[in-house]
Amino acid sequence: MNCKAKPVIISDSMTDIEKALRIAEWQANSLAMRLAIPSSTVDAVNNEIANDPSTYYENSGDRMQACVIKFAKIYGVSCFVAKARMRQLGYDFVDGTILEHEENGKKIQHAPFYFQPGTLKDNETYVIYPKDYKKLVQENKDFAALISSGNYIYLGYVVCRLNEKYIDVVFDTDSVEFVLSDFARNHADECCIKFCLKDKNAENYYSQYLHREYLCKEEFSETSEYYYNKKTNGLSSLIEHMIEDEIEKEDKKGVELIHKMEAKGIKEFPEIFTYIMDKASKPRLTKAEVAEVLGCSDKTIQNYRNGQQVPDNIDTVMLICLACKTSPKVSTLLIEKTVGGIPDIGLQKTAYKFLLKYTDTSLKYWNMILGKFKLPRIKRLGEKT
């Protein structure tokens, strides 16, 4: 029994003997899996694992993966076989566990994720690896339109709603990488796209089982094809509308600071900016420190503070947010009081919202993030275009 082996394929060009051998190969592998993991024992084993403290993780995706690993050890099979058998028995949550594929001869492992059990039909999955992703983009107009819209991003194994709630940025010395946020890994059904699998050998009596037997495999393209239907596989309109509303409820510290300023009658940009520099920042920010980030003189900062000058473009206000390390809610207030809002042009609004999630980093990393969105970098005031 080897779930890592390539799936068996039947074609019309084969002789009857060749077909019989392939069918026998499949039957032997399928039977071995059932004998190694009898369905009558699975519920009891899963209950035992659920009460095992070694499988307790804060993130549900991590916990489910730990359960599959434990399950595999108990039955003495590989994690891939355990995953395939559990999916075969209706435990769809395993779709978000044991995520591995090869790229340029290198094994790549992805962070596990969780979703409400019962979300996936037998022929559905959230996971799509690069080879099949590229093929689907080329062949499915609706899916290509979804990706080109800029509202979703492919992370190498899932397609997720491109939103600061669901995507985190991992910073390296000279690069940045987008990954599923901890929230997204706990609620994949809220932000990730489902795909349907259709067997190429549908005329063969056993073909409908193939995707289950090899659900952990990347070689789907040899026996199965991915399909995307925008009506049945996309996120519901209700979820789409809920995203922005839920983000607004976050950032408690930012809300508290805004309420504190309102109670003191601080409502306009000069006073807000001054209060953030002098009172809200620990330690207190100097004009020189803020000026260094903006690339301007101390006098310009003083002019912002006393109201003689107001930032007149979004990039300048973004630099102020970066210099003051303001939270998303406070940053949004500064933007509203100066330029009215982030321009809703292409991906700029989405990208700049990501930047406001990381005001504790540097302009270097901000511009790396903008590069991911294929947007121009933000320049300091004194920097030539």
N, C-alpha and C positions, 0 to 999 in steps of 0.2 A: 504494500500500500504506500503510495507516494503522491501526495497532493502537489508536490513540486514538479512532477512530471508533466509533459505537455499533454493537453486533452486529446482524446482519440477523435479522429476525423474520418467520416465516411464520405466518399465521393462516387459519383456514377461511373467514373473511369475504372474503379476497382473491380476485380473479379469477385465472384461469390465467396471464394475461399478467403481472399484478403478481407472482405467485409466481415466474414464470420470470425476471423482472428481478431479484428479490431473490436467487434462486439464482445467477444470473450474477454479481451483485455479490460474493457470497460466494466463488464459484469464482475470480474474478479476484484478489481479495485473497489467497486461500489460495495460488494458483499463484504470485503475485508473491513471496510469502514464501519459497516453496520455490526459486524461481529465484535470489533474492537470496542465499539461504543454502543451497547444495546440501548434502545430508546427507553426501556422499562427502568433503567437505572439513572437516567439523566436528571430527573427532577430532584431525587434525593441527593445526588452529588452537588447539584447547583445550590440547594438549600444549605448543605454543609459548607460550601465555599462562601456563600453569602454571609455566614456567621464567623468566618475566619478573619481575625484582626489583621492578618498579613495582607489582605486584599483591600484594606480601608485606605482610600485616598480622598483628598478633598475634592479633586476634580473627578466627575463621574466617568469621563472617558478613560482616565488613568485606572480607575477602579475596575471598569469593565474589562480592560485589557489584562489587568492582574488576575481577574477571574478566569479568563480564557487560558492564560498561562498555567494557572493552578489546575484547571480542568484537564489540560493536556498532560500534565505531570501525573495526575491521578490515573489516567487511562494509559499512560505510557506511549503517547503518540506525539507527533510534532504539533506545534501551535497551528500550523496551516490546516492539518487534518482536523484538529479540534474545532477550528473556526468553521470549516466546511460542513462538518457533521452538525454542529449547533445551528447553523443557518438552515440546513436541510430539515431540522426538526422544528423550525419556526422561531428560533431566537434571533430576530432580525438585528438586535443591538450589536451583534458581533461584526456587523458591517463597518463599524468605526474602530475596530481593533486590528492589531497585527498588520499594520500598513507598511508594506515594503515593495519596492520595485528596483530594477536595475537600470542605470543610465550610464552609458559609456563605460561599461564594465564595472561600475561602482554601485554597491548596494546603498539605497537611500531609504531611510526609515522616517516616517512622519508621526507627529503627535496624534494619539488616539482621540476620538470624540464620541459624544453621547447624544442620543435623541430619544424621544418617548417610544418605548417598545410598542410594536404594532404599527409603526409609521410606514414601513416598507412592505410592498407586495412581494411575492416570491421572485418576480423578475425585475425588481428595482434595486438600485444602489445609489449611494452618494459618491462613491469612489470612482474616479476615472483617471487613469495614468496618462502620461504625456503622449504616447503613441496614438491612443484612441481619442484623446482630446483633440489633437491636431487633425485627425481624420474627420471628426464630427464637425469641427469648425469649417472645414473645407466642403463638407457634403450637406450640412443642414443649415439652410438660410436663416431659420428662426434662431438657432443657437448662435450663429455667427453675428446676428444682429444684437443678441443679448450681450455678447462679449464686447462688441464694438461700441455699445451704448455707454460704456464706462461705468455702469452701475454694478457690475460684478467683476470679480478678479479670480483668475486661476492660480492656485497655490501649489501646483504640482501633483495634487491628488484629489482636491475638491474645488468646486466653483462656489465662491461665497459672495454674499452681498458686500459691496465695497463701501464700508461705513466704519467710522472710528469705534463704534460699539463692538463690532465683530472682528476687526482686524487690528493687530498690534504690529509695531515695528521693532525688529531686533537690530541693534546697532553693533557693527563690527568696526575695526580700525578704519577701513577704507570702503565700507559698503553698508547698505541697509537691506533688510529682508522683511517682507510682509508675511505674517503668520496668523493663524486663527487666534483670537483672543481667548482668555480663559472662559469668558462668558459663552463665546461661540462654541467652544469645545464641550460645553455643558448643554447647549441648545442648538445643535446642528439643524434640527428640523425648522428652526426659526429663520435661518440665514443661508443654508446651503441648498443647492439645486439637486433634485433627484434625476436619475437617468433610468431609462428602460433598457432591458437587454432582450434581444431577439435572436434565437438560434438560427444559424444559416442552414442547418440540416433538419429543418422542422419536419420533413417527411419521414425521418427515421424515428422509430417508436420510442427510443430512449433519449432523443435529443433534448427534450424539455428538462431533463435532469442535469444536463451538462453544466449549465451556469451555476447550479447549486454546488455541484461537486468541486468546481474549480473557482469559486467566487473569490478566493484569495489570490488568484493568479493574474498576471499581467497579460498572458497570452490569449485574452478574450477574442482578439481579432481573428484568430484562426477558426473559432467555432461560433462566436457570437458577435453581434454588432450592437453598438450603443445607439439609442434613439432619444431624441428630446422633443417633447411636445409642449409648446408654450402654454397651452390651456391646462394641461394636467401635471406638468413637471415644474412649473414656475412657482414662486412664492405667492400666497394669496394676497389680494389687494388690501385686506385687513391688516396683515402683517406689515406690508409696505408702509401703510399709514401710521402704524404703531411705532415704528423705529424712531422717528424724529421725536415723537411725544415722550418716549421712554428716556431718550438721551437728555431731554430737558430736565427730567427729574433728578439727574445725577449731579455731581459736583456740589456737595453740601457746603464745603468750606467757601466756595465761591459765592454761593447764595447768602451765607452768613455775613461775608464781607460786604456784599452789596446792601444788605439790610442795615448793617452798621453805618455805612456811609449815608444811606437815605435818612436814617434817624438823626444824623448830624446835619442834614440839609445839604449834603454834598451830592450834586446831581449833574454838573457840567464837566466837560473833559479836563480843563485846567485843574480844578479842585480834586477830581478823581485821580488824575495822574500824580498830583502832589501828595495826596494821602497815601497812595500805593507806595510811592518812593520813601516817604518819611515815616509812615506808621505801620503799614501792612507788611513791608519787607523786613526780614530779620536776617542779618543786620541791615540797618538803614542803607538805602542805595544813595550813592553820591552822583552828582551831575556828570562827573568824569566817567564813572562806570557805565552809565546809560549812554553817554555820548560815544564811548568806544564801540559799543555794539551797533549803534546807528551809523557810525562813521561821520559824525558831525562835531561841531564845537560845543563847549559847555554853554555858550551863550544861546545856542538854539534850544537846548534843553530848558534853560531858564525862561526863554520866550514861550515855550510850551506850558510851563508852570504858571506863568503870570497872565496867560491868555493873549499875548501879543501876536502869537503865531499858533496855528492849528495844523496838524498833519493833514495833507490834502490828497494822499493816495494810500491805497490799501497796504502796499509793501512797507511804507514807513510805519504805519500802525502795527503791522505784524512784528516789525523789529522792536517796537516799544514793548509789545507783549513778551517777546523773547528776552529782552533786557531785564524786565521786571518779573519774569517767570510767573506770569499771571495764570490762573486756572482758566479752563475753557469758558466758563460763565462770565468771569470778569473780563476776559479778552474780548468776548462778544460785546460786552457793554462799551468797552473802549472803542471798538470798531463802529458801533451804532452812533456813538457821540461824536465821531469825527467824519467818517466817509459814508455812514448809513448802513453799510453791510458789505459782505464779501461778494464781489461780482459773480453772478450766476452765468458764467461763460465757459462752455465746455466742461472740463473737469476741475476748473480752478476752485470752485466752492468746496467740492469734495476734498481736494488736496489740501487746501488751507485749513479746513476743519481738522484734518489729520495733524497738521503742524501745531495747531493750538493744543493738541493733546500732549505735545512733547516740548513745552516751553522750558523744560529743565535741561535741554541739550544745547547744541550750538548751531550757528548758521550753516556750518559745514554739513551737518547731518540733515538739517532742514532741506538744503539744496539737493542732497542725495535722494530724499523722499520725493521732491519735486521731479527729479530725474526719472523716478519710477513711473510717474504720471506723464512723462514726456512734456513737462512744462518748463518755461524759462526759470532760471534761478533768481532768487531775491538778491538784489545788490544793495550794499550800504550806500548811504547818501552821497558820499564823496567819491564813489566808484564810477569810473567812466563806463559808458555803455559799449 
